[in-house]
Amino acid sequence: MARELELNGRKYWIISDPDGAAWKAKVTEVLENGESDEIGIEASAETRTAADAAAERKLRRLLGVP
């Protein structure tokens, strides 16, 4: 399952997968040519929503976006 964000004119996907009893979310930047680049942000939580939110917070902190 993936969620798309647009921040600072760039597109990102937060991709979530089950990880045992928890969920793991990874952030990938979607490039203009259609390719994607994993940027190294990961987060884990008990629910998919919580993992996605944690990954988004890390991305926003990295980019300096509130």
Secondary structure, DSSP 8 states (H G I E B T S, - for coil): -EEEEEETTEEEEEEEEEETTEEEEEEEEE-TTS-EEEEEEEEEESSHHHHHHHHHHHHHHHHT--
